[in-house]
Amino acid sequence: MGITNWAGSQASSSVAVVDVERRSRARGVDAGDPSDLQSLRSIEEIVKSCRACNLCETRRNTVFGSGSATADWLLVGEAPGAEEDKQGLPFVGRAGQLLNNMLSSLGLDRGDAYIANVLKCRPPRNRDPMGEEVRKCEPYLHQQIGNIQPRIIIAMGRFAAQSLLKDTTPISRLRGQVHEYEKFGIPLIATYHPAYLLRSPLEKRKAWTDLVLARATLEKPGEGA
């Protein structure tokens, strides 16, 4: 299997959120202060009522995450789109269908990974996330990572990569190498967002190279253990 399968049949992307409590250390943190590690269930409830930024005024649903709470692979996007906002699930539109095919090319089902975004609410008209919105929302993502403890993280798109790496380098220069998510010492690979790949299909080969690098990193003895 490989990159040629990305144009194949589209798998269903409506995967229920798995909110298994794993390595829980819930300590009663207020909704506006998600700084202490909590269970995924607790974090999701906080996110549902979050009013830390103005996106709460325009969202239909919060989009917390979906997949296996014990996943080795964590894939992080930027923000929900219109369909995600409608369904309350990440990556359920055309970009999600492409993501399913990307995972299939690696021999993975969508349910084998955990999928989330930096922002849990849709920016109006699908505009880029604003810096303040990212700063307010990214602590929730850090808690998700702390609970899941994946063996590897795939940061899809500029905002996801720059947020997790605390690095303003362009995505074109961040991709193609192994980074580290320093908070938990987890290998991180930056790559292009599936929505960008739909607009720029010639870049799919680079994205496939990034995924192969991620798989090799995961399989390397002593890495992502």
Beta strands, then each sheet from edge to edge (+ up, - down):
strand 1: 66-67
strand 2: 73-77
strand 3: 113-117
strand 4: 152-156
strand 5: 178-181
strand 6: 186-191
sheet 1: 1+ 3- 2- 4- 6- 5+
end
